[in-house]
Amino acid sequence: MSDKELISRIQLLNEIKPRQDWVVSVKTQILGQERIDRGRASINLENVFEGLIARMFQPKLAFVPVMVLILLIGISLAKNSLPGDPLYSMKKAAEKGEAVFFVSEQELPRYKLEMANRRLEELSKIAEINQVKKLAPAIAEFQANIAEAADNLVKAKEVNMKEIVVETRKIEENKQKIEALGIIVGETKKLDDVMKQLVEREMKSLENQILTEVQGGILTEAKENYEAGQYSQALEKILLLSSLSYSE
């Protein structure tokens, strides 16, 4: 084959085009792999830390002491983190681990409300240092905690009413302080509905009781709070009423 013929055949190769279906297939595979790689790179840190906390309580693992040390250091560093901070996922994972391993079933409703109060405290800190970008994630965290606390109250077989009143009153007070700064954290309707049901249940239990004049006055105030939608105040008065001796 002469040089001229060889050059001519090579030029013909340049005109060959791959099939369209083959191009699409290869492109899909490449882009799909990129998505997989990105997905692997964006593993939820909170899930990772939750897994480490769970493994920490498996004593058969030889590397438990190392894991404990790593977790303790991480939790210590994350303690003061705020929504939007890199270590905030570890802080949340630590709270979930605490709830699972160190909080009894009876104490869980109070603990969940306490977490909602912590979210409000975080919002207060964000407002204090004027980190506007963190407001939205902090409000979302508060709303998620409030919903979880309400669900937990509904599921609870037994609750300490006094503790529930203390924590819900804190939530109301902290919420008012934050909203006084112009930060609207949204409604707490789900929790309000649960508290309303608790008040109604406690009032119903008093229907057949003979009350003294003082107790009757307290019950009247509780009903006024209930009508005004002030359920924690109403429940607080009912608890006061229950602490007094009933008439014979």
C-alpha positions, 0 to 999 in steps of 0.5 A: 500500500502506497503512502498516498493510499494509507493517508486516504484511508486514515482520513476516511476513519475521521468520518466514522461517527459512533451510534447515537444509542452508544453515546447516550449509554456511555454518557449515562454511565459516566454521569451516573458514576459521578452522582454515585461518587457525590452521594458517597462524599455527602454521607450524612454525618449525623448517621455516621456519628449515631453509628459510632455511638451505637458501636461504642456500646458493643464491648466485644469490639477491640477498638471500643476505647479508641472510639470512645476517645474519638467520640468524647473529643468530638462531642466536647468540640461540638457542645457549643456548635450551632445549626449550620456549623460543621460539628452540629450533626455530632451534637445532635447524634450525641443527644440521640445517643443520650436519649437511647442509653441514659434516659428512661421511658418515663423521663423521655417526654421531659427530655424531648421538651428539654431538647426543644428548649435547647434549640431555642437557646441556640436561636438566642445565641444566633440572634446575639451574634447576628449570624443571619444565615443560621436562623433558618436551619435553627428554626427548622431544628426547633420545629422538628424538636417540638413535633418530636416532643409532641409525638412522644407525649402522645405515645407516653404511657406515663408522664411526670406532669410537673416536669412537663409543665416546667419545660413547656413554660420554659418553651413559652417564655424562651419563645416570647423572648426570641420573638421580641427580637423580631425572630418568628419561630412559628407556631407550636400547634402540635404541642399545644394540641397535646397539652390541651388534651392533657388539661381536658383529661385532668379536668375530667378526673376532677368532675366528681370531686367535692372541692373546697372554696379555695380549690373551686377558685383555682379550678375556675382560674384553670378553666379560664387559662384553658379557654385562653389557650394557655394550657401549661398555665391551666395544667399548673393550676390543676397540679396545685389543686391536686396537691391540696386535700379534697373535702370529705 
